[in-house]
Amino acid sequence: MSAASLHLAGPEDLPKLTHLLGQAEAEAGLPERTDAERAQSLTPLVAGGPEGAAYLIGPRRAPVGFLALGFAYSLARGGLTGRIEALWIRPPVRGRGVGTEALLALGRVMTAGGLDALHIDVPVSQSRMAKLLARTGFSVRDDISRMTRRL
């Protein structure tokens, strides 16, 4: 089994995902949240609904990371698209191609599921992530600037 194998997460994986998300948030310096708050954020993604999906990366019993994505319909593309909300690999495993393999596998899975495109927002400070994404076919769009209004 490849360290980058993907496993669609279900409700039984919620504790593992909650723990991994907590590690990712702590590493990113994001505001502290409780496990209950993280689990609430992840629950729609493991419930099999239309909101999105979560994947464990690596062995299901001891994952080395996770991916979380949300789904949307694009009028411009005429189909479903996905937005990667989180991609995190445990620090000791980084630099071994696991992220590259996981993103390529995700692309195959999403294409088979009818998605037309994947999107991801990358902080300017994360050049290593940008290089990983470029290796797997992601590119910067010069014609679009994402703007956000918090509600």
N, C-alpha and C positions, 0 to 999 in steps of 0.2 A: 504494500500500500504506500502510495506516495505521501510525503509529508504535506503536499498541497492538495490532497483529495478533498473534495467538497461534500458536505453532508447537509441536506436541507434540514434545518432545525425545526423540531416540533415542540409541543408544550413540555414534554419530558426533558428537553434540553435547556429550559429556561434558567435553572440555577447555574449551569455552566456559562451560558451567555451573559447572565447578570454579572457574574464574577469577572469575565473577560472584559465586559464593557466598563466595569469599575476600574480595572487596571489601565485600560486605554484612556479613560477620563483623567485618572490621576497623573499619568505620564504627560498628557497634554496640558495639565494645569487648569483643567476646567473646574467650575464651581462644584463643591462637594454635594453629592446626592446620596440618598439612602439606597440600599438594595431594593427596597419596595418601589421607590421612584424609578429606578432603572428597569425593574421587572415590568412596571406599568408601561414604560416606553416600548419595551420589546414584545409584550404580549400580542399585539395585533400582527406582528411579523411572524410569530410562531403558530398563530391560530389558523393559518391557511386562507386568510381573507384576501381581498383585493388590494389592501394597502401596500403590501410588499412582502419581503421574505428575508430570512436570516440563514446564513450558512456557517457551519463550523468548518474550520480548515484543519486538515490533518486527521489523526485517529479520533473517532467519535468519543471514545472514553477519555482521551487526554488531548484535546485540541490544542494546536499551536497558535491559533488565531481565529478570527471570525470576520465575516462580511455581513453587512446589513444594507438592504436597499428598499427604496420605495418605488411604486409604479405610478405612472401617469399616462394619460392619452395626449398625444401631440397632434394638433390639427396640421401643423406644418409638415410633419413626417407621415401623417395619415395612419398612425398606429401607436402601439404601446411603446413607452420608453421606460428606462429604469434610471434612478439616481442613486448612486452609491453613497449612503449616509455615513458608513463607517467601514474602514478596512484597517485591521490591526493584527500584527504578528508579534508574538512574544520576542522581546529584544535578543535573547540568546540564539534565536533561529533566523534572525534577519541576515540578509546578505548571502543567502544560500539558494536563491531562486524560488523560494516558496511563494512569495507575493506574485511574482511573474506567472508561475504555474496556476495559482489560484485565479488570477484575473483572466487568463486565457481560458481556463475551464469555465468560469462564470460566463464569459462571452458565448461559449458553445451552448451552455445550458439555456441562457436567455434567448439566443437565436432559435433554438429548438422550441422554446415556449412562445415564440411569435414576437419578441421584442425587436424593435428596429434600431435602437440606439441605447447606449449607456452614457450617463453623465456623472461627473464628480467635481466638487469644488475642492481646490487645493490651496491651502494657505501659502502665500508667497514665501514664507520662511521655510517651507518644506521642499527644498530642491531635490532631496533624495526621493521623496514620493513622486515628484514631477518626472524624474528620470525613469522610475519604475513604470509609471503610467505611459510615458512615451514609448517604452520598449514593448508595451502590450497594445499599441495602436491608438491610444488616446492622443488628441492634439488640442492645442489652444485655439479657441475661436477668436479671431481678431475683430469680427463683426458684431460681437455681442458682449455687453457688460452686464453682469448680474446685479440687479438692484433689489433691495429687500425693504419691505415695510412691515415692522412688527405690529401685530394686532393684539 
